[in-house]
Amino acid sequence: MKFLLARKLGMTTIYKEAIADNVTLLEVQKNVVTLVRTEKRDGYNAVQVGLFDQKKTDKLKKDTYVTKKEFRLDEVGEYEIGKEIGIDQFGVGQTVQIQGISKGKGQEGVVKKWNFAGSPASHGHRHDLRAPGSIGSAFPERVFKGKKMAGRSGSESVTIKGMKISLIDTDKNIIAVKGSVPGNNRGIVEIVIK
């Protein structure tokens, strides 16, 4: 299993031999192993990776911790605390799985959130064009759990499988994957090959 933490930069188009690929650019900053879990000590094998960013503080450049993520593995033999993981483990054409937090959309009604049709605009319907309609039943006289209703939307963990790597720039530490990746620009995503 291969894995990395990266930042989403945004989307662009790459042209290869008269073929246009719409890609998402992912910036791979410093990935360092911060913890190694073993089955003997912790009950399972895992590696915790920290994403670090170089920030200028006064006149000193300092690596500051951004986030950490734990990846479960079958064996953790080659990993040790302090080891840096880079983009050299990936290659162009490989299929990866990317996980990120989707864009938060805030409060949404049933028409936008669940694609409800709404009420007709005529025949006695005055102020309920985008209303949900009936939500309960005569028996058992309550609203069932899981009913599709208005509420908060987005900000959920989304995994996209089967994404292909189109380009790797080792000088700028950028990976370009074909298609769109969940989340805002500058958001953190996980890149995994199982």
N, C-alpha and C positions, 0 to 999 in steps of 0.2 A: 504494500500500500504506500502511495506517495501522497504528500499533502503539503499545503502552504496556506498562509494567510496573506491577503492582498487587498489593495484599495481600488475601488472602481473609479476610473478617471472619466469615462464617458464613451460615446459611440462615434465611429467614423467609418469611412469606406476605404477598403484596400482593393486595388486593381491588379489582377494577375492574368496576363495573357487574354485580354479582352473580356475577363470575367470580373464582375464587381462583387466583393464580399462585404456585407455589412457586419462589422465586428465591434466588440466591446473591448476597450483597453483597460487592463488591470496592472496596476503598479505594485511590484513586489518589493516591499521595504525589508528591513532586517528582521529575519525570522530566527529566533534563538530558542533552543530547548531549555525550558525553565524547571521541568520536573519529569522524572521517569517513575512510573508506577509498575510494580511487578506483581505477578500472581501470588508469589510466596508471601510478600509483605502486605499488599493491598487487596488481594482477592481477584485482581484482573490486571491485564497488561495494557498500558496506555502511555502516551507521550504528550506532555503539555507544552505547547508552543506559544511563545510571547511575540507579539508584533511590536517592534520598536521603531521610533521615528527620531531623526536627528533634528534637534531644535537648538536655535541659537539663544543662549541665556547670557546676557551681558556681553562679555567678549569670549565666552567659552562655548564650544559646541558640545552638546550633551545628548546621549541617547536616552529618550524618555519612553516609558512603557505606554502603549496604546491599549492593547487588549490581549487576553489569553484565551486559548481554546485547547481542549483535550481531545486527542484522537485515539480511539481504541485500536490495538494491534494484536496480532497473534503472538509475535515475539518482539522484544525491545532490545535485542543484543547489540546493534550498532549505534544506538542512541545513548548519549550521556549529557549531563547538564552542562550548558555553555556551548554546545555544538551549534553552529550556524547552518541553516538549511537554505539552499539557493534554488534558482530556477533551472539550473543545469540538469536536474533530474527529469525535466519534461522535454518533450520533443514536438516538432511541428507535425500535425496530422494525428496526434494522439487524442483519444476521446476522454473527456474529463466530466466530473460532476461538480457543479457550483451551487453553493448554498449562501443565501443572504437574507436580510430583512427587507421585505417589500415596502414600498413607499406608503406612508401613513396618509389616509384620505380624510380622516376626521369623521364627524357625524354624517351619515347618509340615510336617505329614505329608502323605502322598499323598491321603488322604481329603479334607482341607480344601483343599489347594493345587490338586489336579487333579480333584476330585470323583469319586474312585474309589469303588466300591461297598463294598469291604472283603469280608472272608470271612463265611460264614454263622455264626450263633451256636451251631450244634449240629453233630452228626455228626463228632466228632473234632477240632473246632477249639477249642483251649483258650485260647491267649494270642495269637492272631494275627488278631483282629477287624479291626484297622485297618492290617494289614501290606500291603505292595505286592504280595506274591506273587512269581511267577517273574520275574526281570529279565534273564536271559540266554538263550542257545540252545545246542544241542549243537554246532552249527557256526556261526560260526567261534570259538566258545569265548571270547567276550568280551562285554562290555556295550556296545551301540552308543551313539555320541554322540547327545545330545539326548533320551535316554530320560527319561520323566516319572518323577521320583523326589522324595523329600522334600528340602526345602531352604528357603533364605531366600525370603521373598515380600514383594512391595510395593517401595516406594522406587524406582519406575521412572518415566521420563518418559511422561506420558499426554497425548494431544491429543484434545480434544472439538471436533468441527466442527458447524456449523449451530446455534449457540446464539444466541437472540434477546435483544436488549437490551430490558428491560421498563421501566426507569426510569433517569433520570440526575439526580442531585442535585448541581448545580454549587456550592452553598454548602458542602456537606460533602465534596465530591470523591468521591462514591460512585456506582458503576455497579451496577445490579441486572440480572443475566442470568437468564433462565428455565432452571431445571434445576440440577443439581449440578455442581460444579467439583472436579477432583481435588486432593487434598492436605489437609493439616491447616489449621485456622484459624490465621491470622497467617502462613501460607505464601505465597510469592511466585509469581505466575502471569503469563503473557504473554497479552495480548489483541491479536489481529491481524485485520485485514480485508485480504484479498488482492484 
